[in-house]
Amino acid sequence: MPTNRLSLCAALAATCVAAGARPALATTVTFDDLPNPGAKGAAIANGYGGLTWDNFNYVNAAAEKNGGTGAAGYNYGDISGDDVALNGGGALASIASGTAFEFNSAYFTAAWNNGLQITLTGYLHGVQVDQTTFTVSAHAPTLITLNWSDVTSVTFSSSGGTNAGYRGFGEEFAMDNMTFTPSQISTDFIDPPTQSLPQTPHDPPPLDPTLPAPE
């Protein structure tokens, strides 16, 4: 743990005790209560779950399969309901809040590539305080439990892996049932470290002509 995290967390804890704040309850966002994303998916709007979302889209896993790409990791990564989140275009994505929160857990599945590596980085007011890298499959979800306390933003990046035999390809991942615990401590600003992230539209990925068409 970086040394500056100790002083920052201590200050936040002291503020919370002084204010007599009650512990917050964990929140799980399933993405299933968002509007119908249509055949091509849609961007997750800021404010969903009380968070700011950069370059996170969501798709209906069944519609994605039936839309011409065939089966993909989205289908295996669908934990609840029909919708899953994804990093648009396989590019860097982030979540942020104007209050510190605890990032608890989420299910991750590679959309197209087995052995996809995903790196999550936690920030507290722009200062990196946590980071982890893990590898996921395109055929089964992986529950990643971190319980990072006192972060104000988390970035998500993905790279590598090899095509899992799907018709599409790329470095996108599916994320579902993300759980976080809001803090009772207010801050004066929202400080995602990547405020200028582009919102990459989710279009059907390029198809590999050497692979058979979906049934």
Salt bridges, closest charged atoms under 4 A:
GLU64 OE2 - HIS202 NE2 3.16
ASP130 OD2 - ARG5 NH1 3.20
GLU172 OE2 - HIS202 ND1 3.59
ASP191 OD2 - HIS125 ND1 3.43
